[in-house]
Amino acid sequence: MTKETETRGVVKYEANGMEITLSPEIIRKNIEPKATDEEIFYFLALCKAEKLNPFVKEAYLVKYGNAPASMIIAKEAFMKRAESNEVYDGFEAGIIVERNNELVELKGGVKLSDDVIVGGWARVYRKDRKVPAEIEVAFDEYIQRKKDGSVNSMWTNKPATMIRKVALAQAMREAFPSSLNNIYTPEEVAEKEPKEVFHSKEEIQEFGKQKAERIRKEMEEANAKDDEVLEMEQQEPETSEAQNNVGLEF
């Protein structure tokens, strides 16, 4: 990618009171080095449009091998994007359990101790449609495991919460394909061992400020070097022309 393309791809916007600067170079260095130009520019557009801060894990760009990159956003940001649609009209979501050899659909994520979770369900309503977008997902297809085959901590400790999130995300994406196509939540993408971390607003802002300041300094240093090179290149033709003029005078 040329420096001209990188400069043209720089975006600046405000998110949660912080000024965010993103560019293809920053994305490759700090988020996903294997992403293509097209995937990076799409990610930049997504972050700017939704005012997402990828440095505090509001948005992710994940690429495995040669497969297309996945745009992943935190559940709160994902829901905000769907709910901002003017035709959004609410949702219902829950889990599917096996109880006394029968499948039972439960709202929310509360079950009896003997219930066995077999899936999740969700319905998303639109004001312009009579029938909601309805999704049912199988628990076994989405449960996330570690390399040794054991179930990771989040899916072990909060299985109902996790499978409900998967179903809701898929229903939202089906209801609003133009807004949420190719965008996924962390629960839908396999990770070695995802962690649920809670930070105060002040901690998140401080982390983001430090990251942004470090990136700003790196960009200033890079721009200073580019300016030096450009200045040298501009001076060389002038020197050659002066020498030519001297030769003509003699």
DRENMI-375291 format. One record per atom (N, C-alpha, C, O): residue in three letters; x, y, z. Coordinates in steps of 0.001 Angstrom, whole numbers, plus 524288, in hexadecimal, padded with zeros to 5 digits. Example, Ala and Ser with C-alpha at 12.3 -4.5 7.8 and 13.67 -1.06 7.14 Angstrom:
<atoms>
Ala833867E9C681E78;Ala8300C7EE6C81E78;Ala833907F31C81E78;Ala8379C7F30982111;Ser832327F73681BA8;Ser835667FBDC81BE4;Ser832648001E81EBE;Ser834618047281F67;
</atoms>
This chain:
<atoms>
Met803527FB5380000;Met800008000080000;Met8036F804D780000;Met807188051E8031C;Thr802728088B7FCC0;Thr8059C80D407FC68;Thr80451810FD800D2;Thr80027810A980333;Lys80803814A0801EB;Lys8071F8187780609;Lys8029781C058049B;Lys7FFCD81DE88080A;Glu801D581CF47FF86;Glu7FD77820397FDC9;Glu7F85081DAA7FF4E;Glu7F4B68204A8011C;Thr7F7FA8186C7FE8C;Thr7F3338159F7FFF2;Thr7F24F815C4805CD;Thr7EDE28167D80788;Glu7F68081513808F3;Glu7F6018151980E9D;Glu7F42981A6B81087;Glu7F0CC81ABA813F4;Thr7F65A81EA680E54;Thr7F4C1823DA80FF3;Thr7EF0C824C880EB9;Thr7EC2E82706811DE;Arg7ED658230B80A1A;Arg7E7FE823BD80890;Arg7E4518208980C07;Arg7DFBC821E680C92;Gly7E64281C4F80E5E;Gly7E2F9818E081180;Gly7E29181A5B81735;Gly7DFCC817BB81A22;Val7E54081E81818EF;Val7E5148202281E69;Val7DFAF8225781FB7;Val7DD9F825A181CE1;Val7DD6D8207D8240D;Val7D8688228D825D2;Val7D8F28246682B75;Val7DBB98220882E96;Lys7D642828A582CB1;Lys7D63882ABB83203;Lys7D09682BA5833AC;Lys7CD6A82DA1830A7;Tyr7CF6682A338386D;Tyr7CA1E82AEE83A6F;Tyr7CA5282AAC84062;Tyr7CE5882957842A6;Glu7C5FC82BF1842DC;Glu7C5B382BE38488F;Glu7C2598275784A60;Glu7BE25826688483C;Ala7C4308247F84E53;Ala7C1418201D85090;Ala7C1A8820568567C;Ala7C5ED81FFF858AB;Asn7BD40820E78590C;Asn7BD168212385EC6;Asn7C0AA8255C860F6;Asn7C35D8248B864DB;Gly7C0A6829E785E64;Gly7C3BD82E4086049;Gly7C97C82E0785EEE;Gly7CC7E83155860B6;Met7CB1A82A3685BD2;Met7D090829A285A51;Met7D12582A5B85474;Met7CDCB828A685174;Glu7D56A82CE4852C7;Glu7D67582D7384D30;Glu7D95E8289C84B4A;Glu7DD8A8274F84D4C;Ile7D727825F88476D;Ile7D96E8212F84555;Ile7DBAF8224183FEB;Ile7D91E824A383CA0;Thr7E0728208183F08;Thr7E2EA820DE839E9;Thr7E42E81B6083808;Thr7E6F38187483AAA;Leu7E224819FF8337B;Leu7E315814CE83146;Leu7E4F98155A82BA8;Leu7E37C818F8828DC;Ser7E83C811BC82A1B;Ser7EA1B81198824BB;Ser7EB4B80BF482362;Ser7EBAF808B4826E8;Pro7EBE180AAD81E64;Pro7ED548055781CF0;Pro7F24F8038881FAF;Pro7F2B67FF048214A;Glu7F6168071082036;Glu7FAFE805B2822CA;Glu7FA178044982883;Glu7FC4C8007982A70;Ile7F6E18075082B39;Ile7F5BF8064E830BE;Ile7F2DA8012383162;Ile7F4097FE17834E9;Ile7EF0C8002A82DF4;Ile7EC107FB4B82E35;Ile7EFAA7F6A182D7C;Ile7EF507F2D183064;Arg7F31F7F6E6829A3;Arg7F6A77F280828A0;Arg7FA787F1A882D24;Arg7FBC77ED3682E6C;Lys7FC387F5DE82F82;Lys800347F57983397;Lys7FDE87F3C6838CE;Lys8006B7F0E483BB8;Asn7F9267F58783A07;Asn7F7027F4BB83F3C;Asn7F2617F0FC83F8E;Asn7F1237EF0B843C7;Ile7EFCC7EFF183B1C;Ile7EAF27ECE883B6D;Ile7EB167E7F48382D;Ile7EA627E3B483A51;Glu7EBF97E85783307;Glu7EBF77E3A482FB7;Glu7EFAB7E44F82B24;Glu7EE3E7E6B482739;Pro7F4747E23882B90;Pro7F8627E30182773;Pro7F7307E03582254;Pro7F9577E1A181E46;Lys7F3C57DC3B8226E;Lys7F2C87D91E81DBD;Lys7EE1E7DB0681A8C;Lys7ECEC7D8C781677;Ala7EB807DF1981C54;Ala7E6D37E0F38199F;Ala7E8367E37381463;Ala7EC5E7E5CB813C9;Thr7E4A87E2EA8109C;Thr7E56A7E55180B7B;Thr7E4017EB1C80BB8;Thr7E1A47ECE480F82;Asp7E5767EE0B807A5;Asp7E4217F39A80769;Asp7DE417F46D807D5;Asp7DC707F7D480AB4;Glu7DB537F14B804F7;Glu7D5A07F1D9804F5;Glu7D3577F0D580A5D;Glu7CFE37F3B080C1B;Glu7D53C7ECCC80D06;Glu7D3577EB8581241;Glu7D4B17EFD481622;Glu7D18C7F12181987;Ile7D9577F205815A2;Ile7DAFA7F63281921;Ile7D7AD7FB178185F;Ile7D5FE7FD7981C31;Phe7D6B97FCA18137A;Phe7D3A58014E8127D;Phe7CDF4800958144B;Phe7CB7B8044B81618;Tyr7CBE87FBC7813CA;Tyr7C6A37FAB1815B7;Tyr7C6867FB4581BA1;Tyr7C2DA7FD7981DD2;Phe7CA9E7F94181E38;Phe7CAF17F992823EC;Phe7CB5F7FF41825AF;Phe7C8E3800D28297D;Leu7CE8380254822EC;Leu7CF02807DF8242C;Leu7C9BB80AA7823BC;Leu7C84580DC682717;Ala7C6EB8096F81F86;Ala7C1CD80BE181EAD;Ala7BDFA80A53822F9;Ala7BAED80D8E824D0;Leu7BE268055782494;Leu7BAB180377828BB;Leu7BBCE8064D82DDB;Leu7B8338082C8306E;Cys7C0C98069E82F56;Cys7C239809238343E;Cys7C0A780EE58344D;Cys7BEB6810E08383B;Lys7C1848118B82FEA;Lys7C0328171482FB0;Lys7BA4F817E982FD1;Lys7B86381B508329E;Ala7B775814D182CCC;Ala7B1C68157F82C83;Ala7AF2381468831C2;Ala7AB798171F83348;Glu7B10F8106383480;Glu7AEA180EE183976;Glu7B1718111A83E32;Glu7AFFE81003842A7;Lys7B58E8144883D32;Lys7B89A816A884167;Lys7BA888128784543;Lys7B9B4812E8849FC;Leu7BD2180E9284314;Leu7BF3880A4A84634;Leu7C50980B1584719;Leu7C7D380CF4843A8;Asn7C6D8809A484BC3;Asn7CC5B80A0A84D0E;Asn7CEB58048F84D49;Asn7CDF6801D18512A;Pro7D18A802E584935;Pro7D3BB7FD9B84930;Pro7D7F47FCC284D43;Pro7D9357F84A84E84;Phe7DA358010184F64;Phe7DE6D8008185329;Phe7DC6C7FF188589B;Phe7DF847FD8F85BF4;Val7D75E7FF928598F;Val7D51B7FDCF85E84;Val7D13A7F96685D83;Val7CD8B7F8988607F;Lys7D2267F68A85932;Lys7CF4F7F1BB857FF;Lys7C9887F28C856C9;Lys7C6577EF19857CE;Glu7C82A7F714854A0;Glu7C2D47F7C8852C8;Glu7C2257F56184D61;Glu7BDC97F41284BD2;Ala7C66D7F4CE84A8A;Ala7C6387F28B8454C;Ala7CB307EF7284443;Ala7CF6B7F0E684607;Tyr7CAA07EB228415B;Tyr7CF097E7C18400B;Tyr7CF077E6B683A2D;Tyr7CAEE7E6C2837A9;Leu7D39C7E5C983812;Leu7D42E7E3F2832B8;Leu7D75C7DEED83315;Leu7DBF17DF0A8348A;Val7D4E97DA7C831C0;Val7D76E7D5678327E;Val7D7AF7D28482D51;Val7D3C67D22582A8A;Lys7DC417D07A82C03;Lys7DCF07CDB682714;Lys7DFD77C8938280F;Lys7E4027C88182A74;Tyr7DD8A7C44082627;Tyr7DFEC7BF1B8269F;Tyr7E1747BD2B82130;Tyr7DE187BC5A81DD9;Gly7E6937BC7082051;Gly7E8607BA6A81B53;Gly7E6C97BDE8816D3;Gly7E7597C2AD81710;Asn7E4C47BB73812AB;Asn7E3197BE5980E02;Asn7DD467BFA080E0C;Asn7DB427C1DE80A4D;Ala7DA977BE378123C;Ala7D4FF7BF4E81293;Ala7D4197C53081330;Ala7D77B7C7F081536;Pro7CF897C72781174;Pro7CE677CCB581223;Pro7CE987CE37817E3;Pro7CD187CB2281B43;Ala7D0677D2DF81900;Ala7D0BB7D4BA81E64;Ala7CB477D569820B6;Ala7C78E7D6A681DEF;Ser7CADA7D498825C9;Ser7C5EA7D5538288C;Ser7C60C7DA7F82B76;Ser7C9D57DBAE82E2D;Met7C1EF7DD9082AE6;Met7C1637E26482DD3;Met7BE497E118832C1;Met7B9AD7DFC283278;Ile7C0CE7E17E83734;Ile7BE507E00483C1F;Ile7BDBC7E4D283F8B;Ile7C1797E7C18404B;Ile7B9167E5A28419B;Ile7B8477EA0084529;Ile7B5D77E80B84A36;Ile7B3137E41B84A3D;Ala7B6DE7EACB84E76;Ala7B4C27E9618538A;Ala7AECB7E95085352;Ala7AC687EC1985036;Lys7AC747E6228569F;Lys7A6CB7E57085678;Lys7A3ED7EAAB85709;Lys7A0147EBA085450;Glu7A5C67EE0185A85;Glu7A3257F2FD85B57;Glu7A3357F65485661;Glu79F4D7F8C2854FB;Ala7A7BF7F666853BC;Ala7A8297F96F84EE7;Ala7A4ED7F6F584A8E;Ala7A2927F9B684764;Phe7A4D27F1C484A69;Phe7A1C67EEE584689;Phe79BF87F03F84727;Phe7994E7F16384351;Met79A0D7F01D84C01;Met794907F14684D09;Met7934E7F6FB84BC7;Met78F1A7F832849C6;Lys796EE7FA6584CF5;Lys796117FFF284BD9;Lys7956C800D884608;Lys79224803F284461;Arg798927FE1D842E5;Arg798427FEB583D3A;Arg792F87FCDA83B39;Arg7909D7FF65837E4;Ala791107F86283D41;Ala78C067F65383B8E;Ala7878C7F9D883D53;Ala783F37FAF383A55;Glu787CF7FB9584233;Glu783917FEB084467;Glu78333804218420B;Glu77F28806B384277;Ser78769805E583F8F;Ser7874C80B1383D25;Ser7841A80B1D83819;Ser782CC80F448360D;Asn782D98066A8361A;Asn77FAC8061C83161;Asn77A1A807DF8329B;Asn777D08062F8367D;Glu777F680B3182F5C;Glu772DE80D8D83064;Glu76E5F809A18305A;Glu76A3A80AC083285;Val76F138051782DF8;Val76ADB8014282DCB;Val76B737FD0583206;Val768487F9698324A;Tyr76F6E7FD7583545;Tyr7702A7F9B283983;Tyr76B8F7F9FC83D49;Tyr769D07FE3E83EAD;Asp769937F56883EF6;Asp764EB7F55084240;Asp765667F160846B7;Asp761847EF0C84856;Gly76A2D7F0A3848B1;Gly76AE87ED5184D40;Gly76C607E7AE84C01;Gly76C8B7E61C84776;Phe76D6E7E4AD8501A;Phe76EEA7DF3684F6A;Phe76D527DBE985421;Phe76C147DDEF85850;Glu76D687D6DB85352;Glu76CCD7D30085778;Glu771357CF08856BF;Glu772C37CDE485257;Ala773337CCF285B10;Ala7776D7C92585A94;Ala7779B7C5A885F68;Ala775E17C727863A3;Gly779B87C10685EAB;Gly77A117BD6B86312;Gly77D0A7B886861A3;Gly780277B87D85DF9;Ile77C097B45786497;Ile77ECA7AF6C863BE;Ile77AE67AAF8862D4;Ile7764F7AB5586436;Ile77CDA7A6D78607E;Ile779CA7A22185F9D;Ile77C3779DCF862F4;Ile780E779CC98629F;Val778FC79B4C8662B;Val77AFF79733869A0;Val7780279219868C9;Val773967920B866E6;Glu77A8D78DE686A3D;Glu777F3788D386A4D;Glu77617787CE86FD6;Glu77933787B287381;Arg770EB7870E8706B;Arg76E8B786368758D;Arg76AAD781B687524;Arg766DD781FB8723A;Asn76BB277DA58780D;Asn7684F778FE877F3;Asn7679D776F487266;Asn76348775B2870BC;Asn76C04776A686F88;Asn76C197749886A2C;Asn76914778018664F;Asn767A57763186218;Glu7681F77CD8867B4;Glu765857807C8642E;Glu768B97857F863B0;Glu76B80787058674F;Leu7684D7880885F27;Leu76AF578D0185E5C;Leu7676B7916E86035;Leu762DC791C385EB4;Val76997794CC8637B;Val7669C79925865BB;Val7697279E3E8648D;Val76E2C79EA986554;Glu766877A21D862AA;Glu768B17A73D86174;Glu767EB7AAD58661F;Glu763807ABC0867C7;Leu76C377ACE286841;Leu76BF57B04B86CCC;Leu76DC77B5C786B61;Leu771807B66986866;Lys76B2B7B9BD86D81;Lys76CEA7BF1186CBD;Lys771727C0398706B;Lys771AE7BE2E874C4;Gly775007C37E86EA5;Gly779717C4D2871EB;Gly77D4E7C0598723F;Gly77DE87BD5E86E85;Gly77FF57BFDC876BA;Gly783E57BBCD87750;Gly783707B8C187C4E;Gly787427B67087E15;Val77ECA7B8B587EA6;Val77DFC7B5E888395;Val77B887B09188282;Val7779C7B02D87FC1;Lys77DE37AC76884B4;Lys77BF27A729883E5;Lys77BD07A4388890D;Lys77DFC7A60088CF4;Leu7794079FB28890C;Leu7794779C4688D97;Leu77E717994D88DD7;Leu7811F798B6889E5;Ser77FCC7977589274;Ser784D7794D78931E;Ser7854C78FED88FD2;Ser7899C78E8288E3E;Asp780F078D4988EBB;Asp781187887C88B9D;Asp7808778974885C3;Asp78110785D0882AA;Asp77F7678E4088439;Asp77EF978F6F87EA7;Asp7844878EFC87BF2;Asp788517905A87E2C;Val7843578D128772B;Val788F478CB587400;Val7887D7909586F82;Val784D17904786C6C;Ile78C267943286F20;Ile78C037982586AFC;Ile78D547959B865C5;Ile791637931486539;Val789E579649861F3;Val78AE67941885CBD;Val78B3B7985B8588B;Val78CC1797488541D;Gly789D079D28859EF;Gly78A087A14C85605;Gly7883F7A68985807;Gly787077A72D85CA3;Gly7881D7AA4A85477;Gly786397AF7F855B4;Gly7827B7B15385173;Gly7828D7AF3F84D1D;Trp77F3D7B528852A5;Trp77B827B71B84ECD;Trp77B097BD1384F55;Trp77C427BF4D8536A;Ala779437BF9184B2B;Ala778677C53784B53;Ala774A87C6C784706;Ala774827C45C842DE;Arg771A77CAD18480D;Arg76E2E7CD1F8442A;Arg76F027D30284434;Arg76EDA7D57F84851;Val76FDF7D52C83FA8;Val770A37DAD083F25;Val76C447DD0183BCA;Val76B397DB1083784;Tyr769BB7E10E83DC2;Tyr7652C7E34983B23;Tyr7668D7E8598384E;Tyr769A37EB8A83A26;Arg7641D7E8EE833BA;Arg7649A7EDB5830A6;Arg75F357F00A82FC5;Arg75B6A7ED2D82F08;Lys75ED87F52A82FD8;Lys759D77F7CB82F1C;Lys757A87F714829A1;Lys752F37F78E828C8;Asp75B1C7F5EC825E5;Asp759547F57182081;Asp758757EFCA81ED1;Asp757B37EEC081A2E;Arg7588F7EC1B82289;Arg757B27E69B82140;Arg753CA7E42D824F9;Arg753B77E561829A1;Lys750887E0BB822DD;Lys74CA97DE0D8261B;Lys74F0C7D97F8291D;Lys74D417D82F82D61;Val753167D718826E4;Val755887D28882941;Val75AFD7D3F382B34;Val75E037D64A8284A;Pro75C537D29683011;Pro761807D3F083218;Pro765C67D08282FBE;Pro764B17CC4B82DB0;Ala76A917D2528300D;Ala76F0F7CF0E82EB4;Ala76FE37CB618334C;Ala770F87CD1D837A7;Glu76F637C65B83257;Glu76F937C27E83695;Glu7740F7BEAE835BC;Glu774B57BC858317C;Ile777297BDE1839DD;Ile77BC37BA8B83982;Ile77BEE7B6B783E16;Ile77AC67B81E84289;Glu77D617B1E383CEA;Glu77E947ADFB840E8;Glu783FB7ABCC83FBD;Glu785197AA6083B49;Val787517AB85843A6;Val78CA17A985842DB;Val78DAF7A5018469C;Val78BD57A4F884B0C;Ala790AD7A13B844BD;Ala791FB79CA1847E3;Ala796A579DC884B6A;Ala79A8C79FFE849AD;Phe7963B79C4E85042;Phe79A6479D478540B;Phe79F7F79AAA8526B;Phe7A3AB79D07852D3;Asp79F31795D68509A;Asp7A3E5792E284F37;Asp7A6ED7955784AB1;Asp7ABA17947684A38;Glu7A4577986084761;Glu7A6F779AB7842E7;Glu7AA1479F978445C;Glu7AD7D7A13F84166;Tyr7A8F27A1E3848D8;Tyr7AB7A7A6D384A35;Tyr7AEB27A6A484F37;Tyr7B1B47AA3F8503F;Ile7AE267A29C85246;Ile7B12F7A2468571A;Ile7B6FB7A289855C6;Ile7B8CC79FC38524B;Gln7B9D37A5C685875;Gln7BF537A6C085731;Gln7C2EE7A3A485ACF;Gln7C22B7A36585F8D;Arg7C6D27A15285866;Arg7CA6A79DEA85B4D;Arg7D00479FCE85AD2;Arg7D1647A2AC85737;Lys7D33079E2585E82;Lys7D8C979F4B85E6E;Lys7DB8C79B3A85B10;Lys7D91B797938591A;Lys7E09B79BE785A6C;Lys7E38F7985F85710;Lys7E34E792B5858E6;Lys7E37C78F1C855B7;Asp7E2E3791E885E06;Asp7E2B378C9386008;Asp7DD4C78A1885F9E;Asp7DC8A785A386143;Gly7D99478CEC85D75;Gly7D45578AD385CB4;Gly7D07F78C1286108;Gly7CBCF78B2D8606E;Ser7D26378E1D86561;Ser7CEE678F79869B6;Ser7CC19794948689B;Ser7CE19797E5865C2;Val7C7837953686AD4;Val7C460799EC86A04;Val7C6F379E8186CDA;Val7C89F79DF287153;Asn7C7477A30C86A43;Asn7C9CD7A78386CCD;Asn7C66A7A9A087142;Asn7C1DE7A82D871D7;Ser7C8BD7AD0D87457;Ser7C64B7AEB48793E;Ser7C10D7B16E87889;Ser7BD667B07587B82;Met7C0A47B4E487493;Met7BBC77B7C1873D7;Met7B7427B42787286;Met7B2F37B4CD8748F;Trp7B8387B05786F1E;Trp7B4117ACB786D98;Trp7B3157A89A871C8;Trp7AEFC7A617871C9;Thr7B6C37A7E687550;Thr7B5ED7A45D879BE;Thr7B2AF7A6FE87DF7;Thr7AF137A4A58801C;Asn7B3FC7ABDF87F24;Asn7B1717AE9F88372;Asn7AC617B160881EE;Asn7A8F17B21288538;Lys7ABE07B2F487CFE;Lys7A7387B5DF87B53;Lys7A51B7B3C487624;Lys7A4977B6BD87265;Pro7A3E67AEC6875DE;Pro7A2297AC87870E2;Pro79D127AEE286EDD;Pro79C877AFC286A2B;Ala7995F7AFE88724F;Ala794547B213870A2;Ala795057B79D86E7E;Ala792C57B8FC86A78;Thr7981E7BABD8712F;Thr7991B7C01786F71;Thr79BBF7C02986A1C;Thr79A5A7C348866BA;Met79F8F7BCB686960;Met7A2997BCB18648D;Met79F4C7BB0C85FDD;Met79F737BD9F85BCE;Ile79C537B6D186059;Ile799587B4E385BD2;Ile794CD7B88E85A9B;Ile7932D7B8FB85619;Arg792C27BB3085E8F;Arg78EA97BF1385D9E;Arg790E17C3A085A7E;Arg78E4E7C596856EF;Lys795A27C55585BC7;Lys798237C995858E3;Lys798FA7C81E85329;Lys798327CB5684FAD;Val79A907C34785238;Val79B6F7C17684CD9;Val796597C1C0849BA;Val796407C3C18455C;Ala7922B7BFBE84C03;Ala78D207BFC28494D;Ala78B477C55084835;Ala789547C66F843F5;Leu78BE27C8C884C03;Leu78A227CE2C84B5C;Leu78D427D0EE8471E;Leu78B0A7D3C0843EB;Ala7926A7D02384712;Ala795B47D29C8431D;Ala7942A7D0D483DA6;Ala793F27D3FE83A09;Gln793197CBC983D07;Gln7919F7C9C1837E7;Gln78C4D7CBCB83637;Gln78B7E7CCFB831A0;Ala788B17CC35839E1;Ala783837CE3D83896;Ala783DC7D40183709;Ala781407D5B38335E;Met787157D6FF839D6;Met787DC7DC8083887;Met78A307DD0583311;Met7889A7E06B8300F;Arg78DE77D9B2831CC;Arg790717D9ED82CB3;Arg78CAC7D8708285B;Arg78CE77DAA282415;Glu7893A7D4C082969;Glu785637D33F8257A;Glu781457D77C824CB;Glu77F4D7D84B8207B;Ala77FF77DA3082904;Ala77C117DE59828B4;Ala77E357E32F825F9;Ala77B517E5F38234E;Phe7834E7E439826A4;Phe785B47E8E08245E;Phe78AB07E7688216E;Phe78EF77E8DD82313;Pro78A337E48D81D22;Pro78ECF7E2A881A48;Pro792347E6FF8180B;Pro796F97E66B817CA;Ser78FDA7EB508166E;Ser792F47EF8381418;Ser7964F7F24D81820;Ser79A527F492816C1;Ser794BF7F22E81D14;Ser797AA7F4E08212C;Ser79B807F15682409;Ser79F957F31E825DA;Leu79A2D7EC4B8246E;Leu79D447E8C9827B8;Leu79FC17E444824C8;Leu7A1E07E0B282734;Asn79F877E45D81FA0;Asn7A1DA7E02281C95;Asn7A7BA7DFD881D85;Asn7AA687E3D781D82;Asn7A9BD7DB1281E58;Asn7AF4F7DA1F81F42;Asn7B15C7DC928244C;Asn7B6137DD50824E1;Ile7ADDD7DDD3827EF;Ile7AF707DFD382D0A;Ile7ADAD7DBED8312B;Ile7A9287DA4983138;Tyr7B1417DA75834A2;Tyr7B0187D65C8386F;Tyr7B16D7D81F83DF7;Tyr7B4887DBB383EC4;Thr7AF007D586841BE;Thr7B03C7D67B84737;Thr7B44D7D276848F4;Thr7B4D97CE688466C;Pro7B7277D37784D30;Pro7BB347CFC984EF8;Pro7B91D7CA4C85003;Pro7BBEF7C67884F4C;Glu7B42C7C9E0851B3;Glu7B1FA7C4BB852E9;Glu7B1867C14284E1B;Glu7B13F7BC7B84E97;Glu7B1717C3A484969;Glu7B0D37C0A684499;Glu7B6057BEEE84240;Glu7B6247BB9A83EC8;Val7BA447C12B8441C;Val7BF637C00B841DB;Val7C2B77BD38845DC;Val7C3657BF1984A3C;Ala7C4C87B8BE84465;Ala7C7D07B58884803;Ala7CCBC7B859849C7;Ala7CFA27BA828469C;Glu7CDA17B84984EE9;Glu7D2647BA5C85135;Glu7D49E7B642854DD;Glu7D1C97B2E4856CC;Lys7D9B57B68E855CE;Lys7DC2A7B2B385937;Lys7D9CB7B2D885EAC;Lys7D84B7AECD860CF;Glu7D9787B76F860DE;Glu7D7667B80286622;Glu7D5A67BD9786705;Glu7D8797C0A386971;Pro7D0FC7BF0586515;Pro7CF307C463865C6;Pro7CE6B7C5AC86B7F;Pro7CCD97C25786E96;Lys7CF867CA7686CE1;Lys7CF027CC1B8724F;Lys7CB027D06D872BF;Lys7CAB17D3DE86F67;Glu7C7F77D038876E6;Glu7C4317D45D877E5;Glu7C6B47D81B87BC8;Glu7C75B7D6C68805B;Val7C81B7DCB887A03;Val7CAF47E06A87D3C;Val7C79A7E53F87E1E;Val7C5197E72F87A80;Phe7C7927E726882DC;Phe7C4827EBBF88423;Phe7C8327F0338859B;Phe7CB7C7EF9A88910;His7C7A57F4A2882FE;His7CADC7F93788415;His7C74F7FDD98851D;His7C3007FE2E88302;Ser7C9288016C8885F;Ser7C6458063E88935;Ser7C6D7809B48846F;Ser7CA5A808E888140;Lys7C36980D89883EC;Lys7C3A28112987F88;Lys7C8DB8140B87F85;Lys7CB208150687B65;Glu7CABF815668843F;Glu7CFB081838884AB;Glu7D442814DB882C9;Glu7D7C6816CF88025;Glu7D43980FC788425;Glu7D86A80C428827A;Glu7D87C80BAF87C90;Glu7DCA680BBF87A28;Ile7D3E680B2187A38;Ile7D38C80A928748D;Ile7D57C80F7C871D8;Ile7D85E80F2E86E02;Gln7D3E481413873D8;Gln7D58A818F287178;Gln7DB73819AA871E8;Gln7DDF581B6A86E32;Glu7DDAD8185587669;Glu7E34B818F087728;Glu7E6558154C87394;Glu7EA45816CF87143;Phe7E46C8106A87327;Phe7E6F280CA886FAD;Phe7E6D480EA686A0D;Phe7EABF80E7786745;Gly7E2448108B86871;Gly7E1AF8127A8631D;Gly7E51A8173A86215;Gly7E763817B385DE1;Lys7E57981ACD865F1;Lys7E8AB81F778654F;Lys7EE6981E09864B0;Lys7F1228203986163;Gln7F04281A54867E6;Gln7F5B3818AC8678D;Gln7F6E08162E86242;Gln7FAEA8173885FDD;Lys7F33D812DA86079;Lys7F3F08104485B6D;Lys7F3DC8144885705;Lys7F71E814238537D;Ala7F01C817D885748;Ala7EFA081BCA8532D;Ala7F46A81F5485316;Ala7F642820C684EE3;Glu7F679820C1857B7;Glu7FB0882422857FF;Glu7FFD18216A855BB;Glu802FB823DD85311;Arg8005881C59856CA;Arg804C88196F854B9;Arg804878192884EC2;Arg80878819C984C14;Ile7FFDB8183584CC2;Ile7FF1F817ED84714;Ile7FFFE81D478449B;Ile8024181DA984060;Arg7FE318217484741;Arg7FEE0826B68452E;Arg804AF828008449A;Arg8065282A37840A9;Lys807CE8269884898;Lys80D66827A884866;Lys80FFE8249884405;Lys8136B8269D84151;Glu80E5781FA984351;Glu8108E81C7E83F1E;Glu80F5781EDB839CB;Glu812AB81EEE83653;Met80A89820C98392B;Met8090E8232783431;Met80C01828398333C;Met80D848295782ECF;Glu80CDB82B5783762;Glu80FBD83038836CA;Glu8155F82F2983530;Glu81787831E0831DB;Glu817C482B2883799;Glu81D20829C48363A;Glu81D75827F08308C;Glu8210F8295682DAF;Ala81995824C282EFC;Ala8198E822D282999;Ala818C58274C825BB;Ala81B4782773821A2;Asn8154B82AEC8270A;Asn8145082F6082397;Asn8191A832E582333;Asn81A3D8350D81F0E;Ala81BF583377827A1;Ala820A6836B78279C;Ala824C283469823F5;Ala8275B8374482116;Lys8255682F4482413;Lys8291082CAC82099;Lys8277682D5B81AE5;Lys82ABB82E4C8177F;Asp8225782CDD819E9;Asp8206382D908148E;Asp82175833178129E;Asp822D9833E180E15;Asp820CA836EE8161B;Asp821B783C5F814A4;Asp8277383D4181346;Asp828B08401A80F9A;Glu82AFB83AC18164A;Glu8309783B4D8153D;Glu831F88391280FE3;Glu834E983B6680CE1;Val82FBC8347580EC8;Val830CB831FC809BB;Val82EB58355880549;Val831538360F80151;Leu829EB8376C805FB;Leu8278583AA8801F2;Leu82AB283F9A800F9;Leu82B53841467FC82;Glu82CB4841F280538;Glu82FC4846B7804BC;Glu834D4845B0801C0;Glu83677848E07FE8B;Met8374A8413E802D0;Met83C1283FD580018;Met83B0F83EEA7FA4F;Met83E248407C7F6F8;Glu836A883C557F92E;Glu8355183B3C7F3BA;Glu8343F8403A7F0B4;Glu8357A840A07EC12;Gln831EB844107F364;Gln830B4849047F0D2;Gln8359584C4C7EFDF;Gln835C184F5C7EC2B;Gln8398584BAE7F32A;Gln83E4984EB67F2B2;Gln841D284CAA7EE61;Gln8449084FC07EBEB;Glu841DA8479F7ED61;Glu8455D8453A7E98C;Glu844BB8477D7E410;Glu848A9848CC7E19F;Pro83FF7848017E205;Pro83F5684A3C7DCBF;Pro8416284FCC7DC5B;Pro8437E851597D852;Glu840C0852E27E0AC;Glu84286858467E09C;Glu84875858817E009;Glu84A8985BC47DD2E;Thr84B2B854F77E2CF;Thr850E3854D87E28B;Thr852B4853747DD11;Thr85656855DD7DB08;Ser8504084FA47DAB0;Ser851AE84DFA7D568;Ser850D1852597D186;Ser85404853307CE08;Glu84C7D855267D220;Glu84B49859637CE7F;Glu84F4185DC77CEFE;Glu850C6860257CB17;Ala850F485EE27D3D4;Ala854CE863027D4AF;Ala859F7861A07D223;Ala85C85864F97CFD0;Gln85B8785CA27D293;Gln8605985AE07D02C;Gln8601785B597CA38;Gln863E585CDA7C7B2;Asn85B9785A0D7C80B;Asn85AEA85A6A7C264;Asn85B64860057C082;Asn85DAF861107BC69;Asn8592D863A97C395;Asn8596C869297C21F;Asn85F0586B1B7C228;Asn8609D86E0F7BEB6;Val862098696D7C61B;Val8678986B087C66D;Val86A828692A7C1B4;Val86DBC86C057BF91;Gly8697A864737C011;Gly86C2D8623B7BB7F;Gly86AF1865497B6A0;Gly86E4E865EC7B33F;Leu866178673A7B62F;Leu8649686A247B191;Leu8673D86F787B16A;Leu86898871677AD3A;Glu867F9871D47B5F6;Glu86A77876F87B624;Glu8701B876B87B449;Glu871EC87A577B1B2;Phe872E5872917B588;Phe87848871F17B3BB;Phe878588702D7AE05;Phe87C8786F6E7ABC6;
</atoms>
